[in-house]
Amino acid sequence: MIKEIFKVLKKTIVSIFGLYGYNLIAAPLGFVIPINFITISLLSIFGIPALLSLVIVLVVVF
């Protein structure tokens, strides 16, 4: 039980840092994805494909 909680916590922290790193790189281009509960949970569950899909949605919609 404790291992599963730490696994989820680790994925969440890695997702936050990954999204923050992407925002640092993409900020000069204007393609910033907000760091909120929905984006963090998507990245925690699906990983890199979720980040790529969020970027595609950001480019197509805006």
PyMOL Python script that loads the backbone (N, CA, C, O; Angstrom):
from pymol import cmd

cmd.read_pdbstr("""\
ATOM      1  N   MET A   1       0.818  -1.185   0.000  1.00  0.00           N
ATOM      2  CA  MET A   1       0.000   0.000   0.000  1.00  0.00           C
ATOM      3  C   MET A   1       0.868   1.258   0.000  1.00  0.00           C
ATOM      4  O   MET A   1       0.621   2.187  -0.769  1.00  0.00           O
ATOM      5  N   ILE A   2       1.863   1.287   0.845  1.00  0.00           N
ATOM      6  CA  ILE A   2       2.757   2.452   0.923  1.00  0.00           C
ATOM      7  C   ILE A   2       3.551   2.588  -0.370  1.00  0.00           C
ATOM      8  O   ILE A   2       3.777   3.703  -0.840  1.00  0.00           O
ATOM      9  N   LYS A   3       3.980   1.467  -0.952  1.00  0.00           N
ATOM     10  CA  LYS A   3       4.741   1.520  -2.204  1.00  0.00           C
ATOM     11  C   LYS A   3       3.905   2.116  -3.329  1.00  0.00           C
ATOM     12  O   LYS A   3       4.418   2.879  -4.148  1.00  0.00           O
ATOM     13  N   GLU A   4       2.636   1.777  -3.372  1.00  0.00           N
ATOM     14  CA  GLU A   4       1.762   2.315  -4.414  1.00  0.00           C
ATOM     15  C   GLU A   4       1.552   3.815  -4.240  1.00  0.00           C
ATOM     16  O   GLU A   4       1.503   4.555  -5.223  1.00  0.00           O
ATOM     17  N   ILE A   5       1.431   4.261  -3.009  1.00  0.00           N
ATOM     18  CA  ILE A   5       1.268   5.696  -2.748  1.00  0.00           C
ATOM     19  C   ILE A   5       2.520   6.454  -3.182  1.00  0.00           C
ATOM     20  O   ILE A   5       2.427   7.512  -3.804  1.00  0.00           O
ATOM     21  N   PHE A   6       3.695   5.906  -2.850  1.00  0.00           N
ATOM     22  CA  PHE A   6       4.939   6.555  -3.271  1.00  0.00           C
ATOM     23  C   PHE A   6       5.113   6.520  -4.780  1.00  0.00           C
ATOM     24  O   PHE A   6       5.676   7.451  -5.356  1.00  0.00           O
ATOM     25  N   LYS A   7       4.641   5.467  -5.428  1.00  0.00           N
ATOM     26  CA  LYS A   7       4.733   5.376  -6.887  1.00  0.00           C
ATOM     27  C   LYS A   7       3.885   6.460  -7.549  1.00  0.00           C
ATOM     28  O   LYS A   7       4.332   7.113  -8.492  1.00  0.00           O
ATOM     29  N   VAL A   8       2.661   6.652  -7.054  1.00  0.00           N
ATOM     30  CA  VAL A   8       1.782   7.693  -7.586  1.00  0.00           C
ATOM     31  C   VAL A   8       2.355   9.075  -7.292  1.00  0.00           C
ATOM     32  O   VAL A   8       2.313   9.959  -8.148  1.00  0.00           O
ATOM     33  N   LEU A   9       2.885   9.263  -6.098  1.00  0.00           N
ATOM     34  CA  LEU A   9       3.488  10.541  -5.730  1.00  0.00           C
ATOM     35  C   LEU A   9       4.703  10.842  -6.599  1.00  0.00           C
ATOM     36  O   LEU A   9       4.906  11.986  -7.009  1.00  0.00           O
ATOM     37  N   LYS A  10       5.510   9.827  -6.883  1.00  0.00           N
ATOM     38  CA  LYS A  10       6.684  10.012  -7.734  1.00  0.00           C
ATOM     39  C   LYS A  10       6.273  10.386  -9.157  1.00  0.00           C
ATOM     40  O   LYS A  10       6.876  11.274  -9.761  1.00  0.00           O
ATOM     41  N   LYS A  11       5.255   9.721  -9.695  1.00  0.00           N
ATOM     42  CA  LYS A  11       4.782  10.044 -11.042  1.00  0.00           C
ATOM     43  C   LYS A  11       4.237  11.469 -11.102  1.00  0.00           C
ATOM     44  O   LYS A  11       4.428  12.169 -12.096  1.00  0.00           O
ATOM     45  N   THR A  12       3.562  11.893 -10.045  1.00  0.00           N
ATOM     46  CA  THR A  12       3.012  13.243 -10.007  1.00  0.00           C
ATOM     47  C   THR A  12       4.120  14.288  -9.975  1.00  0.00           C
ATOM     48  O   THR A  12       4.049  15.293 -10.682  1.00  0.00           O
ATOM     49  N   ILE A  13       5.130  14.057  -9.166  1.00  0.00           N
ATOM     50  CA  ILE A  13       6.246  15.007  -9.065  1.00  0.00           C
ATOM     51  C   ILE A  13       7.024  15.068 -10.372  1.00  0.00           C
ATOM     52  O   ILE A  13       7.408  16.152 -10.811  1.00  0.00           O
ATOM     53  N   VAL A  14       7.260  13.924 -10.998  1.00  0.00           N
ATOM     54  CA  VAL A  14       7.962  13.902 -12.288  1.00  0.00           C
ATOM     55  C   VAL A  14       7.134  14.625 -13.346  1.00  0.00           C
ATOM     56  O   VAL A  14       7.689  15.323 -14.195  1.00  0.00           O
ATOM     57  N   SER A  15       5.823  14.466 -13.303  1.00  0.00           N
ATOM     58  CA  SER A  15       4.952  15.152 -14.259  1.00  0.00           C
ATOM     59  C   SER A  15       4.998  16.660 -14.079  1.00  0.00           C
ATOM     60  O   SER A  15       5.023  17.409 -15.056  1.00  0.00           O
ATOM     61  N   ILE A  16       5.009  17.103 -12.829  1.00  0.00           N
ATOM     62  CA  ILE A  16       5.087  18.545 -12.560  1.00  0.00           C
ATOM     63  C   ILE A  16       6.400  19.115 -13.092  1.00  0.00           C
ATOM     64  O   ILE A  16       6.406  20.158 -13.745  1.00  0.00           O
ATOM     65  N   PHE A  17       7.502  18.437 -12.817  1.00  0.00           N
ATOM     66  CA  PHE A  17       8.791  18.929 -13.304  1.00  0.00           C
ATOM     67  C   PHE A  17       8.891  18.849 -14.823  1.00  0.00           C
ATOM     68  O   PHE A  17       9.486  19.725 -15.451  1.00  0.00           O
ATOM     69  N   GLY A  18       8.317  17.809 -15.417  1.00  0.00           N
ATOM     70  CA  GLY A  18       8.326  17.702 -16.875  1.00  0.00           C
ATOM     71  C   GLY A  18       7.541  18.813 -17.536  1.00  0.00           C
ATOM     72  O   GLY A  18       7.989  19.390 -18.527  1.00  0.00           O
ATOM     73  N   LEU A  19       6.385  19.115 -17.000  1.00  0.00           N
ATOM     74  CA  LEU A  19       5.571  20.193 -17.551  1.00  0.00           C
ATOM     75  C   LEU A  19       6.230  21.548 -17.326  1.00  0.00           C
ATOM     76  O   LEU A  19       6.164  22.421 -18.192  1.00  0.00           O
ATOM     77  N   TYR A  20       6.860  21.729 -16.180  1.00  0.00           N
ATOM     78  CA  TYR A  20       7.579  22.971 -15.915  1.00  0.00           C
ATOM     79  C   TYR A  20       8.766  23.129 -16.873  1.00  0.00           C
ATOM     80  O   TYR A  20       9.025  24.222 -17.375  1.00  0.00           O
ATOM     81  N   GLY A  21       9.475  22.037 -17.117  1.00  0.00           N
ATOM     82  CA  GLY A  21      10.590  22.075 -18.062  1.00  0.00           C
ATOM     83  C   GLY A  21      10.127  22.396 -19.468  1.00  0.00           C
ATOM     84  O   GLY A  21      10.764  23.178 -20.174  1.00  0.00           O
ATOM     85  N   TYR A  22       9.015  21.793 -19.880  1.00  0.00           N
ATOM     86  CA  TYR A  22       8.463  22.115 -21.198  1.00  0.00           C
ATOM     87  C   TYR A  22       8.096  23.590 -21.272  1.00  0.00           C
ATOM     88  O   TYR A  22       8.385  24.254 -22.268  1.00  0.00           O
ATOM     89  N   ASN A  23       7.456  24.112 -20.214  1.00  0.00           N
ATOM     90  CA  ASN A  23       7.058  25.524 -20.213  1.00  0.00           C
ATOM     91  C   ASN A  23       8.263  26.456 -20.265  1.00  0.00           C
ATOM     92  O   ASN A  23       8.186  27.525 -20.870  1.00  0.00           O
ATOM     93  N   LEU A  24       9.374  26.070 -19.641  1.00  0.00           N
ATOM     94  CA  LEU A  24      10.585  26.893 -19.733  1.00  0.00           C
ATOM     95  C   LEU A  24      11.107  26.956 -21.162  1.00  0.00           C
ATOM     96  O   LEU A  24      11.555  28.007 -21.620  1.00  0.00           O
ATOM     97  N   ILE A  25      11.048  25.833 -21.859  1.00  0.00           N
ATOM     98  CA  ILE A  25      11.552  25.787 -23.231  1.00  0.00           C
ATOM     99  C   ILE A  25      10.585  26.473 -24.197  1.00  0.00           C
ATOM    100  O   ILE A  25      11.016  27.179 -25.109  1.00  0.00           O
ATOM    101  N   ALA A  26       9.281  26.271 -24.001  1.00  0.00           N
ATOM    102  CA  ALA A  26       8.289  26.759 -24.957  1.00  0.00           C
ATOM    103  C   ALA A  26       7.795  28.169 -24.673  1.00  0.00           C
ATOM    104  O   ALA A  26       7.059  28.726 -25.487  1.00  0.00           O
ATOM    105  N   ALA A  27       8.170  28.759 -23.559  1.00  0.00           N
ATOM    106  CA  ALA A  27       7.682  30.098 -23.216  1.00  0.00           C
ATOM    107  C   ALA A  27       8.067  31.163 -24.243  1.00  0.00           C
ATOM    108  O   ALA A  27       7.227  32.001 -24.569  1.00  0.00           O
ATOM    109  N   PRO A  28       9.285  31.173 -24.764  1.00  0.00           N
ATOM    110  CA  PRO A  28       9.604  32.193 -25.777  1.00  0.00           C
ATOM    111  C   PRO A  28       8.771  32.059 -27.054  1.00  0.00           C
ATOM    112  O   PRO A  28       8.572  33.040 -27.770  1.00  0.00           O
ATOM    113  N   LEU A  29       8.285  30.854 -27.339  1.00  0.00           N
ATOM    114  CA  LEU A  29       7.472  30.643 -28.531  1.00  0.00           C
ATOM    115  C   LEU A  29       5.990  30.922 -28.288  1.00  0.00           C
ATOM    116  O   LEU A  29       5.210  31.029 -29.234  1.00  0.00           O
ATOM    117  N   GLY A  30       5.609  31.039 -27.029  1.00  0.00           N
ATOM    118  CA  GLY A  30       4.225  31.316 -26.695  1.00  0.00           C
ATOM    119  C   GLY A  30       3.355  30.085 -26.560  1.00  0.00           C
ATOM    120  O   GLY A  30       2.130  30.209 -26.523  1.00  0.00           O
ATOM    121  N   PHE A  31       3.940  28.903 -26.486  1.00  0.00           N
ATOM    122  CA  PHE A  31       3.183  27.654 -26.359  1.00  0.00           C
ATOM    123  C   PHE A  31       3.264  27.129 -24.930  1.00  0.00           C
ATOM    124  O   PHE A  31       3.862  26.082 -24.682  1.00  0.00           O
ATOM    125  N   VAL A  32       2.668  27.849 -24.002  1.00  0.00           N
ATOM    126  CA  VAL A  32       2.731  27.481 -22.593  1.00  0.00           C
ATOM    127  C   VAL A  32       1.483  26.695 -22.217  1.00  0.00           C
ATOM    128  O   VAL A  32       0.363  27.121 -22.500  1.00  0.00           O
ATOM    129  N   ILE A  33       1.678  25.555 -21.585  1.00  0.00           N
ATOM    130  CA  ILE A  33       0.581  24.743 -21.072  1.00  0.00           C
ATOM    131  C   ILE A  33       0.461  25.036 -19.579  1.00  0.00           C
ATOM    132  O   ILE A  33       1.451  24.934 -18.855  1.00  0.00           O
ATOM    133  N   PRO A  34      -0.719  25.394 -19.111  1.00  0.00           N
ATOM    134  CA  PRO A  34      -0.856  25.718 -17.686  1.00  0.00           C
ATOM    135  C   PRO A  34      -0.634  24.493 -16.803  1.00  0.00           C
ATOM    136  O   PRO A  34      -0.977  23.370 -17.172  1.00  0.00           O
ATOM    137  N   ILE A  35      -0.065  24.732 -15.651  1.00  0.00           N
ATOM    138  CA  ILE A  35       0.153  23.660 -14.685  1.00  0.00           C
ATOM    139  C   ILE A  35      -1.037  23.672 -13.734  1.00  0.00           C
ATOM    140  O   ILE A  35      -1.116  24.511 -12.837  1.00  0.00           O
ATOM    141  N   ASN A  36      -1.963  22.734 -13.937  1.00  0.00           N
ATOM    142  CA  ASN A  36      -3.125  22.618 -13.079  1.00  0.00           C
ATOM    143  C   ASN A  36      -3.429  21.139 -12.838  1.00  0.00           C
ATOM    144  O   ASN A  36      -2.698  20.264 -13.302  1.00  0.00           O
ATOM    145  N   PHE A  37      -4.498  20.875 -12.119  1.00  0.00           N
ATOM    146  CA  PHE A  37      -4.824  19.505 -11.727  1.00  0.00           C
ATOM    147  C   PHE A  37      -5.068  18.604 -12.938  1.00  0.00           C
ATOM    148  O   PHE A  37      -4.638  17.451 -12.945  1.00  0.00           O
ATOM    149  N   ILE A  38      -5.745  19.112 -13.948  1.00  0.00           N
ATOM    150  CA  ILE A  38      -6.081  18.294 -15.121  1.00  0.00           C
ATOM    151  C   ILE A  38      -4.826  17.923 -15.896  1.00  0.00           C
ATOM    152  O   ILE A  38      -4.647  16.756 -16.245  1.00  0.00           O
ATOM    153  N   THR A  39      -3.956  18.884 -16.171  1.00  0.00           N
ATOM    154  CA  THR A  39      -2.754  18.573 -16.943  1.00  0.00           C
ATOM    155  C   THR A  39      -1.804  17.675 -16.163  1.00  0.00           C
ATOM    156  O   THR A  39      -1.184  16.782 -16.741  1.00  0.00           O
ATOM    157  N   ILE A  40      -1.684  17.900 -14.866  1.00  0.00           N
ATOM    158  CA  ILE A  40      -0.814  17.051 -14.047  1.00  0.00           C
ATOM    159  C   ILE A  40      -1.345  15.628 -14.001  1.00  0.00           C
ATOM    160  O   ILE A  40      -0.572  14.677 -14.116  1.00  0.00           O
ATOM    161  N   SER A  41      -2.656  15.468 -13.834  1.00  0.00           N
ATOM    162  CA  SER A  41      -3.206  14.116 -13.781  1.00  0.00           C
ATOM    163  C   SER A  41      -3.105  13.420 -15.132  1.00  0.00           C
ATOM    164  O   SER A  41      -2.850  12.217 -15.177  1.00  0.00           O
ATOM    165  N   LEU A  42      -3.298  14.145 -16.237  1.00  0.00           N
ATOM    166  CA  LEU A  42      -3.120  13.540 -17.554  1.00  0.00           C
ATOM    167  C   LEU A  42      -1.689  13.062 -17.755  1.00  0.00           C
ATOM    168  O   LEU A  42      -1.459  11.957 -18.247  1.00  0.00           O
ATOM    169  N   LEU A  43      -0.736  13.892 -17.374  1.00  0.00           N
ATOM    170  CA  LEU A  43       0.664  13.503 -17.523  1.00  0.00           C
ATOM    171  C   LEU A  43       1.042  12.369 -16.579  1.00  0.00           C
ATOM    172  O   LEU A  43       1.862  11.521 -16.932  1.00  0.00           O
ATOM    173  N   SER A  44       0.465  12.343 -15.405  1.00  0.00           N
ATOM    174  CA  SER A  44       0.769  11.268 -14.466  1.00  0.00           C
ATOM    175  C   SER A  44       0.244   9.929 -14.968  1.00  0.00           C
ATOM    176  O   SER A  44       0.889   8.897 -14.785  1.00  0.00           O
ATOM    177  N   ILE A  45      -0.912   9.948 -15.595  1.00  0.00           N
ATOM    178  CA  ILE A  45      -1.516   8.700 -16.058  1.00  0.00           C
ATOM    179  C   ILE A  45      -0.918   8.248 -17.385  1.00  0.00           C
ATOM    180  O   ILE A  45      -0.547   7.083 -17.527  1.00  0.00           O
ATOM    181  N   PHE A  46      -0.817   9.160 -18.370  1.00  0.00           N
ATOM    182  CA  PHE A  46      -0.431   8.764 -19.723  1.00  0.00           C
ATOM    183  C   PHE A  46       1.011   9.068 -20.097  1.00  0.00           C
ATOM    184  O   PHE A  46       1.522   8.485 -21.054  1.00  0.00           O
ATOM    185  N   GLY A  47       1.684   9.956 -19.383  1.00  0.00           N
ATOM    186  CA  GLY A  47       3.093  10.226 -19.631  1.00  0.00           C
ATOM    187  C   GLY A  47       3.346  11.148 -20.814  1.00  0.00           C
ATOM    188  O   GLY A  47       2.598  12.096 -21.054  1.00  0.00           O
ATOM    189  N   ILE A  48       4.412  10.854 -21.546  1.00  0.00           N
ATOM    190  CA  ILE A  48       4.852  11.691 -22.668  1.00  0.00           C
ATOM    191  C   ILE A  48       3.808  11.805 -23.783  1.00  0.00           C
ATOM    192  O   ILE A  48       3.660  12.893 -24.340  1.00  0.00           O
ATOM    193  N   PRO A  49       3.079  10.744 -24.138  1.00  0.00           N
ATOM    194  CA  PRO A  49       2.042  10.930 -25.162  1.00  0.00           C
ATOM    195  C   PRO A  49       0.991  11.971 -24.781  1.00  0.00           C
ATOM    196  O   PRO A  49       0.456  12.655 -25.654  1.00  0.00           O
ATOM    197  N   ALA A  50       0.695  12.097 -23.502  1.00  0.00           N
ATOM    198  CA  ALA A  50      -0.251  13.127 -23.064  1.00  0.00           C
ATOM    199  C   ALA A  50       0.334  14.520 -23.268  1.00  0.00           C
ATOM    200  O   ALA A  50      -0.384  15.442 -23.657  1.00  0.00           O
ATOM    201  N   LEU A  51       1.630  14.680 -23.008  1.00  0.00           N
ATOM    202  CA  LEU A  51       2.268  15.978 -23.235  1.00  0.00           C
ATOM    203  C   LEU A  51       2.240  16.333 -24.717  1.00  0.00           C
ATOM    204  O   LEU A  51       1.959  17.476 -25.079  1.00  0.00           O
ATOM    205  N   LEU A  52       2.527  15.368 -25.565  1.00  0.00           N
ATOM    206  CA  LEU A  52       2.485  15.620 -27.006  1.00  0.00           C
ATOM    207  C   LEU A  52       1.070  15.959 -27.471  1.00  0.00           C
ATOM    208  O   LEU A  52       0.892  16.846 -28.307  1.00  0.00           O
ATOM    209  N   SER A  53       0.072  15.269 -26.945  1.00  0.00           N
ATOM    210  CA  SER A  53      -1.300  15.566 -27.342  1.00  0.00           C
ATOM    211  C   SER A  53      -1.733  16.940 -26.828  1.00  0.00           C
ATOM    212  O   SER A  53      -2.472  17.645 -27.515  1.00  0.00           O
ATOM    213  N   LEU A  54      -1.287  17.330 -25.637  1.00  0.00           N
ATOM    214  CA  LEU A  54      -1.598  18.666 -25.137  1.00  0.00           C
ATOM    215  C   LEU A  54      -0.964  19.745 -26.008  1.00  0.00           C
ATOM    216  O   LEU A  54      -1.576  20.784 -26.255  1.00  0.00           O
ATOM    217  N   VAL A  55       0.247  19.505 -26.470  1.00  0.00           N
ATOM    218  CA  VAL A  55       0.910  20.463 -27.371  1.00  0.00           C
ATOM    219  C   VAL A  55       0.159  20.555 -28.684  1.00  0.00           C
ATOM    220  O   VAL A  55      -0.039  21.652 -29.205  1.00  0.00           O
ATOM    221  N   ILE A  56      -0.264  19.418 -29.232  1.00  0.00           N
ATOM    222  CA  ILE A  56      -1.009  19.418 -30.499  1.00  0.00           C
ATOM    223  C   ILE A  56      -2.330  20.157 -30.337  1.00  0.00           C
ATOM    224  O   ILE A  56      -2.697  20.952 -31.203  1.00  0.00           O
ATOM    225  N   VAL A  57      -3.048  19.914 -29.250  1.00  0.00           N
ATOM    226  CA  VAL A  57      -4.292  20.616 -29.002  1.00  0.00           C
ATOM    227  C   VAL A  57      -4.046  22.114 -28.849  1.00  0.00           C
ATOM    228  O   VAL A  57      -4.823  22.926 -29.351  1.00  0.00           O
ATOM    229  N   LEU A  58      -2.973  22.480 -28.162  1.00  0.00           N
ATOM    230  CA  LEU A  58      -2.643  23.887 -27.986  1.00  0.00           C
ATOM    231  C   LEU A  58      -2.370  24.565 -29.330  1.00  0.00           C
ATOM    232  O   LEU A  58      -2.815  25.690 -29.562  1.00  0.00           O
ATOM    233  N   VAL A  59      -1.648  23.889 -30.204  1.00  0.00           N
ATOM    234  CA  VAL A  59      -1.317  24.468 -31.512  1.00  0.00           C
ATOM    235  C   VAL A  59      -2.536  24.557 -32.400  1.00  0.00           C
ATOM    236  O   VAL A  59      -2.727  25.560 -33.087  1.00  0.00           O
ATOM    237  N   VAL A  60      -3.372  23.520 -32.401  1.00  0.00           N
ATOM    238  CA  VAL A  60      -4.526  23.496 -33.293  1.00  0.00           C
ATOM    239  C   VAL A  60      -5.608  24.454 -32.821  1.00  0.00           C
ATOM    240  O   VAL A  60      -6.187  25.170 -33.638  1.00  0.00           O
ATOM    241  N   VAL A  61      -5.893  24.487 -31.531  1.00  0.00           N
ATOM    242  CA  VAL A  61      -6.995  25.298 -31.026  1.00  0.00           C
ATOM    243  C   VAL A  61      -6.615  26.779 -30.968  1.00  0.00           C
ATOM    244  O   VAL A  61      -7.403  27.642 -31.356  1.00  0.00           O
ATOM    245  N   PHE A  62      -5.418  27.067 -30.486  1.00  0.00           N
ATOM    246  CA  PHE A  62      -5.029  28.453 -30.334  1.00  0.00           C
ATOM    247  C   PHE A  62      -4.059  28.821 -31.415  1.00  0.00           C
ATOM    248  O   PHE A  62      -3.599  29.962 -31.470  1.00  0.00           O
TER     249      PHE A  62
END
""", "prot")
cmd.dss("prot")
cmd.show_as("cartoon", "prot")
cmd.util.cbc("prot")
cmd.orient("prot")
